[in-house]
Amino acid sequence: MKQKLFDDFKKVSAKAWKQNIQYELKGADYNQNLVWESPEGIKVKPFYHADDFQDHAHPVIEKQGPWKITQHIPVGDIPTANQNVLKALKGGAETIVFTLPSAAIDYKLLLANIDTQNIPIRCEFKNVSTADIEKLVDSTSAETGGISFQIDPIGQLARTGNWFTNMAEDLQLTHTLLQTPTSKEHKTCISIDAALYQNAGGTMVQQLAYALAHANEYLNWFGSSMETITFKVAVGSNYFFEIAKIRALRRLWKLLSAEYGIVSDCQIEAVPSKRNKTLYDYNMNMIRTTTECMAAILGGTDRVCNLNYDFIYHKNNAFAERIARNQLLLLKEESYFNKVQNPAAGAYYIENLTDQLAEKALLLFKDIEANGGFLKQLKYHIVHKKLKESAQKEQERFNASQEILVGSNAYTNGNENMKDQLEVHPFVTPRKVKTLIEPILERRLSETLEKERLKTEGWQGR
């Protein structure tokens, strides 16, 4: 007979816990002193209890498999890109995502000496046209059979202000890609660029709702053709909320796709946020990206692509890429973050956050759909306006030192100089091109402070 170790301990209800806390407060107000409210409007309590969940059961948040270390490779010169992939794979990368200048390239040369049957290879496009897609579809399976393609015309519109070509042609070529026969392992898919909404300053509720509304536009057009979907999300520094955000996204997609009567393979690719990264005290970026990757993994992401700690001021370089991969290798191989599936399940606090984020995002999604849908709100700059409002509120908290970035608005090193280290322009500079809509711009919180500090060093940039 097994000994029941906890039989001697009486169960303590949530009510009893709260009463004891109120006693210890000695008359101080419980809500005022111990409950705080997030930018999403979620009131966070000092403790969570099983009693909070007696009225409803949690839906199972399914996870596909172990997470993969992902490396993004921009393709300019094809032989160079091929060599970069081979180095990345040797350094621990498990999945490769190419960013292609167009769909019409020499895939045989690009994939030379790469085991495409065992290394997942995904390609996304900077530019794409009907002619390029026709060439791609006509290419031999030997050249492209081991890779999959990702496309997001609405993401292109939101980020750049323009379609690849125009709405009708972009939708047609997306349909063509989705209908192209592929293997079970390598399916072409819609890839929702939800990272843009986080990096533009959106709250987590906005990020989730916009990602869902963004995806719903494609469901309206393609429906059952969407056997696979990828959500690209940016993960910020609010650790437990970010874990819950990824879990809520998977739950929301399952709910939405069920409305269309389809069972879709939902892949989530996570990358650390750019919004809280800093030019000064840049080594702090390694600490930020580590905890953000941890949150992504615990939230159940399928792929994690880390940010180089020096991306703000350096061009891509082998050392920074190696450090970024090594952070993930340490999490996987030495911290054993690959050993447990769905580790956040059953944590009362995270379950509560997941519920609230999903519920609030669903309400906002329904409001977007009731008012014409995501594309209409992009066209009339409603999405832009809402993102700017939330970004401004966050900026005000940062300016008032209510939101701290070490080395930027707290614990600064006044002797640190960065002017002579700038290989790339570190700030957003809108392109002067004609666009259909205003592009949604990514902005870092510390940009204004950094400009002022650079000017004191004699920097002449804009």
Secondary structure, DSSP 4 states (H G I P E B T S, - for coil): ----TTTTS----HHHHHHHHHHHTTT--HHHHH-EE-TTSPEEPS---GGGGSS-PPPP----S--EEEEEEE-SSHHHHHHHHHHHHHTT--EEEEEES-S-S-HHHHTTT--TTTS-EEEEESS--HHHHHHHHHS-HHHHTTEEEEE-HHHHHHHHSS-SS-HHHHHHHHHHHHHS---SS---EEEEE-HHHHHTT--HHHHHHHHHHHHHHHHHHHGGG-SEEEEEEEE-S-HHHHHHHHHHHHHHHHHHHHHTT---EEEEEEEE-STT--STTTTHHHHHHHHHHHHHHHHT-SEE-PPPTTTTTS---HHHHHHHHHHHHIIIIIS-TTS-SSTTTT-HHHHHHHHHHHHHHHHHHHHHHHTT-HHHHHHTTHHHHHHHHHHHHHHHHHHTTSS--BTTTBS--TT---GGG-SS--S--------SSPPPPP--TTHHHHHHHHHHTT----
